[in-house]
Amino acid sequence: MNVKKKYGAVVISATLTLVLAGSYAYAATQHYADSTTDKDWAGWVQKWESQVSTDYEKIALTPGADETRMNFAWYTKEDGVATPKIELSTSSNMSGAKTYEGGTSQAIDGYRSNKVTATELKENTTYYYRYYKNGVPSQTASFKTHNFNSYTMLYVGDPQIGASKGQTTSIGDKLENASALNTAARNDSFSWNKTLNTAMAANPDISFVLSAGDQINKNVEGRSAGNEVEYSGFLSADLMKSLPVATTIGNHDSTNESYSYHFNNPNDTQLGKTTAGGDYYYKYGPALYVILNTNNYNCAEHEQVMRQAVSAYPNTSWRIVMIHQDIYGSGLDHSDSDGIVLRTQLTPLMDKYDVDVVLQGHDHTYSRSYLLKSDSKTHAKYDFYDWDNVKDEAGNVFPYNNNVYQDENNCYTIANTMSGSVTNADGTLYMEANSSTGSKFYELIPTKQDYIAARNQNWNPTYSVINVNQNTFSINTYEIAGGKIQNIDEPFTLKKTSTSRR
């Protein structure tokens, strides 16, 4: 299994410029979301120090294998009795609660990871739950299911809690992630909470969140606890106890096991793995979701997972794949370099398995593609990159701007350029999400690629709202600017008059 070895090995700050192959200057911008300007900042500083930064035991909700299930994961201290148990009730006083028991495993030193699945959920129902920490029940929390066949999702990119390190705030502090306080994570966690609250206030019927990777920023190896304060910030958002989040593994998540302890992903295939975990899938109403860990370059394994998912749920109207690296994006730092390393291998798989939409992150800019297909030609496959070069399977090494590498990645055809709405589309829509927290932004690539229909970089946190039913997939994307939300692209809709597969 060939896994890329040096992802995230260099963290590019706002003041560092790295030149790749003499072509473009690749670096994060000086733009970021400075939370110190918010009226609620002082209260958050106190809460961060006294509660959030030292509490690793936050719960994470994840969609289950289908819409009738919910997965839970949380840490407990290792010095107590393990009780991986959830109680679930439709009454706020927990009367008539049903108990679900799961499993526990060693997590970071001093903690265990607990995972439980609740089943037989009904649509349009509020559920109250408690989870157990060493035999003691938590305070009661709740989540709400909505219509299973017509629902709304939130799609976000790169919360990357802690990525604002090196930036200077409005009060003159330089954000850092070296201390236990981790002021960069403190800044970005505040913004993450604000984005979720803003999106949910405008869309209270959201069923779950799709996060396209890099939940956290700090690359640490193996079982190191070095990024746990960032996970604490990610999971501390007000809505995380009531809003399931399907995450993919970003390059900043990939090197460390903590991701696998915090998230209880359904249909975990043990394929496409890096240290953090691998590929998984689930069905929710009329849509199949396949989540691929593209930090692993073994696309034969990714294809196995796609095949398993389609075999398990062959008749869904929509097939949605989520990956971290943007094989079709428009950000300066990745879209024409490491972002397209897997393009020649993944593009034909999207055709083969009739994928409607690919959701991407990684490049901290927003873009929406035209509908794309493979050009049906044979192209080189690539299985390794560092920050300067890429290597093909024959062992040839190329700089990113080498004509051979760039020409091989012209492996697509533009199947449809219609705007607004497309009915019975042939081809795949590729979305790239900007940062949902504003912890780090990148410039757009100087020349918009021919496959890009729309793109944006306004230096504000963004999110997309997706609506799905049997015949329609629609997406609207917004930025949060000055506390207000506004569209940054026209709404785009895919329609099907027949849901039978090609």
KAJOUR-V772926 format. One record per residue. PHI is phi in radians with two decimals (* if undefined). OMEGA is omega as a letter, one per 30 degrees, with the letter a starting at -180 (NA if undefined). NEAR is the number of other ideal C-beta (glycine too) atoms within 10 Angstrom. Layout:
# KAJOUR-V772926
PHI & OMEGA & NEAR
PHI & OMEGA & NEAR
This chain:
# KAJOUR-V772926
* & l & 12
-1.68 & l & 13
-2.06 & a & 17
-1.11 & a & 24
-1.68 & a & 10
-2.09 & l & 13
-1.07 & l & 21
1.25 & a & 17
-1.15 & l & 11
-2.03 & l & 12
-1.68 & a & 17
-1.61 & a & 16
-1.55 & a & 16
-1.19 & a & 18
-1.88 & a & 11
-1.94 & l & 12
-1.95 & l & 11
-2.09 & a & 13
-1.69 & l & 11
-1.76 & l & 18
0.99 & l & 16
1.20 & a & 8
-1.79 & a & 14
-2.06 & l & 18
-1.56 & a & 11
-1.80 & a & 22
-2.87 & l & 18
-1.16 & l & 24
-1.49 & l & 15
-1.44 & l & 13
-1.38 & l & 19
-2.85 & l & 28
-1.52 & a & 26
-1.55 & a & 18
-1.27 & a & 26
-1.17 & l & 18
-1.48 & a & 10
-1.42 & a & 16
-1.12 & a & 7
-1.68 & a & 12
-1.11 & a & 17
-1.03 & l & 10
-1.13 & l & 10
-1.17 & l & 19
-1.01 & l & 16
-1.16 & a & 9
-1.14 & a & 16
-1.05 & a & 23
-1.26 & a & 13
-1.54 & a & 10
-2.22 & a & 11
-1.27 & a & 21
-1.15 & a & 23
-1.88 & a & 14
-1.81 & a & 14
-1.60 & a & 22
-1.78 & l & 16
-1.26 & l & 19
-1.55 & l & 20
-2.16 & l & 23
-1.76 & a & 27
-2.32 & l & 24
-0.93 & l & 24
-1.48 & a & 23
-1.08 & l & 19
-2.58 & a & 17
-1.16 & a & 24
-1.56 & a & 16
-2.24 & l & 17
-2.38 & l & 25
-1.80 & a & 23
-2.26 & l & 24
-2.56 & l & 24
-2.81 & l & 26
-1.53 & l & 26
-2.39 & l & 24
-1.19 & a & 12
-1.32 & a & 15
-1.49 & l & 9
-2.07 & l & 12
-1.48 & a & 9
-1.21 & l & 16
-2.37 & l & 16
-1.30 & a & 21
-2.47 & l & 18
-2.10 & l & 26
-1.90 & a & 18
-2.29 & a & 23
-2.55 & l & 18
-1.66 & l & 15
-2.01 & a & 12
-1.15 & l & 10
-1.53 & l & 9
1.15 & l & 15
-1.16 & l & 9
1.13 & a & 9
-1.10 & l & 19
-1.76 & a & 14
-1.80 & l & 12
-2.09 & l & 19
-1.98 & a & 12
-2.32 & a & 16
-2.26 & l & 12
-2.38 & a & 15
-2.58 & l & 12
-1.10 & l & 13
-1.94 & l & 23
-1.15 & a & 21
-0.97 & l & 9
1.61 & a & 12
-2.36 & l & 20
-2.07 & l & 20
-1.78 & a & 22
-1.95 & a & 29
-2.37 & a & 22
-2.45 & l & 23
-2.06 & l & 18
-1.68 & a & 22
-2.18 & l & 13
1.05 & l & 9
-1.26 & l & 17
-1.86 & l & 11
-1.32 & l & 15
0.91 & a & 10
-2.36 & l & 11
-1.61 & l & 13
-1.98 & l & 20
-1.88 & a & 18
-2.54 & l & 26
-2.30 & l & 19
-2.06 & a & 24
-1.82 & l & 21
-2.02 & l & 19
0.91 & l & 14
1.51 & a & 11
-1.91 & a & 11
-1.28 & l & 16
-1.30 & l & 16
-1.14 & a & 7
-1.25 & l & 15
-2.13 & a & 15
-2.60 & l & 13
-2.51 & a & 21
-2.20 & l & 15
-1.53 & l & 19
-2.11 & l & 18
-1.01 & a & 14
-1.32 & a & 17
-1.82 & l & 15
-2.61 & a & 15
-2.58 & a & 22
-2.13 & l & 17
-2.18 & l & 23
-1.85 & l & 23
-2.01 & a & 24
-2.27 & l & 27
-2.11 & l & 32
0.68 & l & 29
-1.00 & l & 34
0.71 & a & 30
-1.05 & a & 34
1.87 & a & 30
-1.30 & l & 32
-1.41 & a & 32
-1.00 & a & 24
1.62 & l & 20
-1.38 & l & 24
-1.90 & a & 15
-1.48 & a & 17
-1.15 & l & 11
-1.76 & l & 9
1.59 & l & 7
-1.37 & l & 12
-1.70 & a & 11
-1.23 & a & 24
-2.47 & l & 16
-2.27 & a & 24
-1.53 & a & 10
-1.57 & l & 10
-1.12 & l & 8
-1.24 & l & 16
0.84 & a & 28
-1.18 & l & 23
-1.19 & l & 30
-1.12 & l & 33
-1.05 & l & 26
-1.10 & a & 31
-1.30 & l & 35
-1.16 & l & 30
-1.05 & a & 25
-1.17 & l & 26
-1.05 & l & 29
-1.06 & a & 22
-1.14 & l & 22
-1.09 & l & 24
-1.09 & a & 24
-1.10 & l & 13
-1.15 & a & 17
-1.12 & a & 24
-1.25 & l & 17
-1.10 & l & 9
-1.47 & a & 12
-2.42 & a & 16
-1.19 & a & 10
-1.70 & l & 13
-1.08 & a & 21
-1.53 & l & 22
-2.86 & a & 23
-1.93 & l & 24
-1.93 & a & 23
-1.96 & a & 25
-1.49 & l & 29
1.77 & a & 30
0.98 & l & 28
-1.14 & a & 30
-2.23 & a & 28
-1.96 & a & 27
-1.37 & l & 26
-1.35 & l & 19
-2.20 & a & 17
-1.68 & l & 10
1.03 & a & 10
-1.88 & l & 14
-1.03 & l & 16
-1.57 & a & 16
-1.12 & l & 15
-1.89 & a & 27
-1.15 & l & 25
-1.14 & l & 28
-1.27 & l & 29
-1.10 & l & 26
-1.04 & l & 25
-1.14 & l & 30
-1.07 & a & 28
-1.47 & a & 27
-1.43 & a & 21
-0.95 & a & 23
-0.89 & a & 12
-1.56 & a & 17
-1.18 & l & 20
-1.35 & a & 19
-2.22 & a & 15
-2.28 & l & 19
-1.14 & a & 20
-2.25 & l & 23
-1.63 & a & 25
-1.95 & l & 27
-1.88 & a & 28
-1.57 & l & 31
-1.54 & a & 30
-1.11 & l & 24
-1.42 & l & 30
-1.45 & a & 32
-1.20 & a & 25
-1.47 & a & 24
-2.28 & a & 26
-1.31 & a & 19
-0.99 & l & 29
-0.93 & a & 25
-1.21 & l & 22
-1.44 & a & 27
-1.52 & a & 28
-2.15 & a & 27
-1.79 & a & 24
-1.36 & a & 26
-1.35 & l & 20
0.81 & l & 19
-1.18 & a & 15
-1.49 & a & 19
1.09 & l & 11
-1.96 & a & 20
1.12 & a & 27
-1.48 & l & 21
-2.17 & a & 21
-0.96 & a & 18
-1.28 & a & 22
2.53 & a & 24
-2.39 & a & 22
-1.47 & l & 28
-2.65 & a & 27
-2.70 & l & 25
-2.78 & l & 25
-1.94 & l & 21
-2.40 & a & 27
1.01 & a & 21
-1.45 & a & 22
-2.24 & l & 24
-1.85 & a & 25
-2.00 & l & 26
-2.06 & a & 25
-1.93 & a & 29
-1.90 & l & 29
-1.59 & a & 28
-1.42 & l & 31
-1.26 & l & 27
-1.65 & a & 22
-1.58 & l & 22
-1.47 & a & 17
-1.27 & l & 21
-1.11 & l & 10
-1.24 & l & 20
-1.05 & l & 26
-1.14 & l & 19
-1.00 & a & 15
-1.18 & l & 23
-1.07 & l & 24
-1.13 & l & 13
-1.05 & a & 16
-1.12 & a & 25
-1.17 & l & 20
-1.17 & a & 8
-1.23 & a & 14
-2.33 & a & 19
-1.34 & a & 9
-1.97 & l & 11
-1.22 & l & 20
-1.16 & a & 21
-2.15 & l & 22
-2.12 & a & 23
-2.10 & l & 24
-1.89 & l & 28
-2.13 & l & 24
-2.33 & l & 27
-1.56 & a & 30
-1.15 & a & 29
-1.58 & l & 31
-1.27 & l & 28
-2.36 & l & 26
-2.39 & a & 32
-2.50 & l & 28
-1.51 & a & 25
-1.13 & a & 21
-1.28 & a & 27
-2.28 & a & 26
-1.12 & l & 27
-1.98 & l & 22
-2.18 & a & 25
-1.22 & a & 24
-1.08 & a & 26
-1.78 & a & 25
-1.00 & a & 26
-1.72 & a & 25
-1.05 & a & 20
-1.14 & a & 24
-1.61 & a & 23
-1.42 & a & 25
-0.99 & l & 25
-1.16 & l & 20
-1.20 & l & 18
-1.14 & l & 23
-1.18 & a & 18
-1.04 & a & 13
-1.81 & l & 18
0.95 & a & 12
-1.41 & a & 22
-1.47 & a & 21
-2.46 & l & 23
-2.06 & l & 26
-1.77 & a & 29
-2.28 & l & 28
-2.35 & l & 32
1.44 & a & 29
-1.83 & l & 30
0.92 & l & 31
-2.44 & l & 28
-1.87 & l & 26
-2.70 & l & 30
-2.30 & a & 22
-1.53 & l & 26
-1.25 & l & 23
-1.38 & a & 22
-2.09 & l & 23
-2.37 & l & 17
-1.20 & l & 21
-1.49 & l & 13
1.14 & l & 9
-1.77 & l & 11
-1.50 & a & 10
-2.26 & l & 18
-1.12 & l & 18
-1.93 & a & 15
-2.05 & a & 25
-2.37 & l & 19
-2.87 & l & 18
-2.55 & l & 22
-2.08 & a & 15
-1.35 & a & 15
-2.10 & a & 14
-2.44 & l & 16
-2.31 & a & 24
-2.17 & l & 17
-1.58 & a & 19
-1.17 & l & 13
-1.44 & l & 7
1.65 & l & 8
-1.30 & a & 13
-1.91 & a & 14
-2.24 & l & 19
-1.14 & a & 15
-1.06 & a & 23
-1.59 & l & 14
-1.14 & a & 16
-1.07 & a & 8
-1.08 & a & 12
-1.12 & a & 24
-1.15 & a & 15
-1.17 & l & 11
-1.09 & a & 20
-1.46 & l & 21
-1.44 & a & 14
-1.81 & a & 22
-2.16 & l & 25
-2.19 & l & 16
-1.56 & a & 14
-1.51 & a & 16
-2.77 & a & 14
-2.04 & a & 11
-1.13 & l & 12
-1.83 & l & 11
1.42 & a & 8
-2.70 & l & 14
-2.29 & l & 20
-1.88 & a & 12
0.91 & a & 9
-1.21 & l & 17
-1.88 & a & 12
2.08 & a & 21
-2.10 & l & 25
-1.56 & l & 24
-1.98 & l & 28
-1.85 & l & 27
-2.15 & a & 29
-1.64 & l & 29
-1.32 & l & 30
-1.14 & l & 32
-1.41 & l & 29
-1.91 & a & 31
1.32 & l & 30
-1.15 & l & 31
-2.78 & l & 29
-2.16 & l & 26
-2.14 & l & 26
-1.28 & l & 19
-1.28 & l & 19
-1.09 & a & 22
-0.97 & a & 7
-1.95 & l & 9
-1.09 & a & 13
-1.21 & a & 14
-1.19 & a & 10
-1.53 & a & 19
-1.62 & l & 20
-1.50 & a & 20
-2.65 & l & 17
-2.68 & a & 22
-2.82 & l & 18
-2.55 & l & 23
-1.89 & l & 15
1.14 & l & 15
-2.21 & l & 20
-1.00 & a & 28
-2.27 & l & 28
-2.71 & l & 24
-2.08 & l & 25
-1.95 & a & 18
-1.97 & l & 21
-1.99 & a & 17
-2.27 & l & 24
-2.46 & a & 16
-0.99 & a & 14
-2.04 & a & 16
-2.44 & l & 17
-2.15 & l & 22
-2.25 & a & 16
-2.38 & l & 21
-2.18 & a & 17
-2.11 & a & 24
-2.30 & l & 22
-2.00 & l & 21
-1.86 & a & 20
-2.19 & a & 14
1.05 & l & 7
1.42 & l & 9
-1.99 & l & 9
-1.84 & l & 17
-2.65 & l & 11
-1.15 & l & 11
-2.01 & l & 20
-2.71 & l & 20
-1.21 & l & 14
-1.04 & l & 13
-2.27 & a & 21
-2.32 & l & 15
-1.83 & a & 20
-2.18 & l & 13
-2.31 & l & 18
-1.50 & l & 7
-2.40 & a & 8
-1.74 & l & 12
-1.24 & a & 7
-1.47 & l & 12
-1.15 & NA & 5
